[in-house]
Amino acid sequence: MIRASEYIKTGFSANDAECLGTIIEPMVGHGEKIQIDFSNIKIFTTLFFNIALTKYIVQFGPQKYEEMFEILNLSEVGQSTYQHSFDNAVEYYKLSAAQKSEQTALLSDFDED
């Protein structure tokens, strides 16, 4: 079990997500459920969850993700924020290749502004 509070103080920034990601990444693909305990962490953003966790929904699909990960002890705000990130990733996963390409182009245009 990964106790997130041993590695991060908040689930707020990309840096927090990358820090936790260095612990998660080596465990991905080993076939064992990855349990992550978020006890004692109260501040979360969707950016954090997008980078640390829900990117795996896009990579593997929602069903495989649910088999791979168990998220424990999120605060009420954490659960709400996580659910938003989860739902967005599932919706993105469902897009056709053409729709994903269109989304990427839109984001690229946004980055150039």
Residue pairs with C-beta under 8 A, 6 or more apart in sequence:
1 35
1 36
1 37
1 72
2 20
2 23
2 24
2 27
2 34
2 35
2 36
2 37
3 37
3 39
4 11
4 20
4 36
4 37
4 38
4 39
4 41
5 37
5 38
5 39
5 40
5 41
7 19
7 20
7 23
8 16
8 19
8 20
8 41
9 16
9 41
10 16
10 41
10 42
10 43
10 44
10 48
11 17
11 20
11 38
11 41
11 43
11 44
11 45
11 48
11 49
11 52
11 78
11 81
12 43
12 44
12 45
12 47
12 48
13 45
13 47
13 48
14 47
14 48
14 51
16 48
16 52
17 47
17 48
17 49
17 50
17 51
17 52
18 51
18 52
20 36
20 52
21 51
21 52
24 34
24 36
24 52
24 53
27 34
28 34
28 56
28 68
33 67
33 68
33 69
33 70
34 68
34 69
34 70
35 69
35 70
35 72
36 53
36 69
36 70
36 71
36 72
37 72
37 73
38 71
38 72
38 73
38 74
38 75
38 78
39 72
39 73
41 75
41 78
42 75
42 77
42 78
43 77
44 74
44 75
44 77
44 78
44 81
44 82
45 81
46 81
46 84
46 85
46 88
48 81
49 81
49 82
49 85
49 86
50 85
50 88
50 89
53 69
53 71
53 82
53 85
54 65
54 85
54 86
54 88
54 89
55 89
56 65
56 68
56 69
57 65
57 86
57 89
57 90
57 92
57 93
58 89
58 92
58 93
60 68
61 93
62 89
62 90
62 93
71 82
74 82
92 100
92 103
95 103
